[in-house]
């Protein structure tokens, strides 16, 4: 596969690979949102949240629009939500494996 395409894929995944950024994306699943509502949802300082929003925007995951004094953000493509939904399957598999290990440990006590 083309190296530039691999790099672009890595940039998108890297931009998403932070708990605060994932939380921002999940908030925007409900639709476009003002940064003034994203900050309390994420629970961080405005400068920190703005930094994460900028990373997501730079990666092309978010777009923004200024409406008066407010800045509104939205996810540029709903496929981003599908990517997040798919992540649950390996998580479920790993949690089941760990649960089986825990059960084996408890049974051997």
For each residue, the residues with C-beta under 8 A, 3 or more apart:
1: 5 6
2: 5 6
3: 6 7
4: 7 8
5: 1 2 8 9
6: 1 2 3 9 10
7: 3 4 10 11
8: 4 5 11 12
9: 5 6 12 13
10: 6 7 13 14
11: 7 8 14 15 59
12: 8 9 15 16 59 60 61
13: 9 10 16 17
14: 10 11 17 59
15: 11 12 21 55 56 58 59 61
16: 12 13 21 22 25 56 59 61 80 83 84
17: 13 14 21
18: 21 22 52 55
19: 22 23
20: 23 24 42 44 48 49 52
21: 15 16 17 18 24 25 52 55 56
22: 16 18 19 25 26 84
23: 19 20 26 27 41 42
24: 20 21 27 28 38 42 49 52 53 56 62 73
25: 16 21 22 28 29 56 61 75 80 81 84
26: 22 23 29 84
27: 23 24 30 33 37 38 41 42
28: 24 25 31 32 33 38 62 73 74 75
29: 25 26 75 81
30: 27 33
31: 28 74
32: 28 65 72 73 74
33: 27 28 30 37 38 72 73 74
34: 37 38 67 70 71 72 73
35: 38 39 49 50 53 70 71 72 73
36: 39 70
37: 27 33 34 40 41
38: 24 27 28 33 34 35 41 42 49 53 73
39: 35 36 42 44 46 49
40: 37 43
41: 23 27 37 38
42: 20 23 24 27 38 39 49 52
43: 40
44: 20 39 48 49
45: 48 49
46: 39 49 50
47: 50 51
48: 20 44 45 51 52
49: 20 24 35 38 39 42 44 45 46 52 53
50: 35 46 47 53 54
51: 47 48 54 55
52: 18 20 21 24 42 48 49 55 56
53: 24 35 38 49 50 56 57 62 64 73
54: 50 51 57 58
55: 15 18 21 51 52 58 59
56: 15 16 21 24 25 52 53 59 61 62
57: 53 54 60 61 62 63 64 73
58: 15 54 55
59: 11 12 14 15 16 55 56
60: 12 57 76
61: 12 15 16 25 56 57 75 76 80
62: 24 28 53 56 57 73 74 75 76
63: 57 73 74 76
64: 53 57 71 72 73 74
65: 32 71 72 74
66: 70 71 72
67: 34 70 71 72
68:
69:
70: 34 35 36 66 67
71: 34 35 64 65 66 67
72: 32 33 34 35 64 65 66 67
73: 24 28 32 33 34 35 38 53 57 62 63 64
74: 28 31 32 33 62 63 64 65
75: 25 28 29 61 62 78 80 81
76: 60 61 62 63 80
77: 80
78: 75 81 82
79: 82 83
80: 16 25 61 75 76 77 83 84
81: 25 29 75 78 84 85
82: 78 79 85 86
83: 16 79 80 86 87
84: 16 22 25 26 80 81 87
85: 81 82 88
86: 82 83 89
87: 83 84 90 91
88: 85 91 92
89: 86 92 93
90: 87 93 94
91: 87 88 94 95
92: 88 89 95 96
93: 89 90 96 97
94: 90 91 97 98
95: 91 92 98 99
96: 92 93 99 100
97: 93 94 100 101
98: 94 95 101 102
99: 95 96 102 103
100: 96 97 103 104
101: 97 98 104 105
102: 98 99 105 106
103: 99 100 106 107
104: 100 101 107 108
105: 101 102 108 109
106: 102 103 109
107: 103 104
108: 104 105
109: 105 106
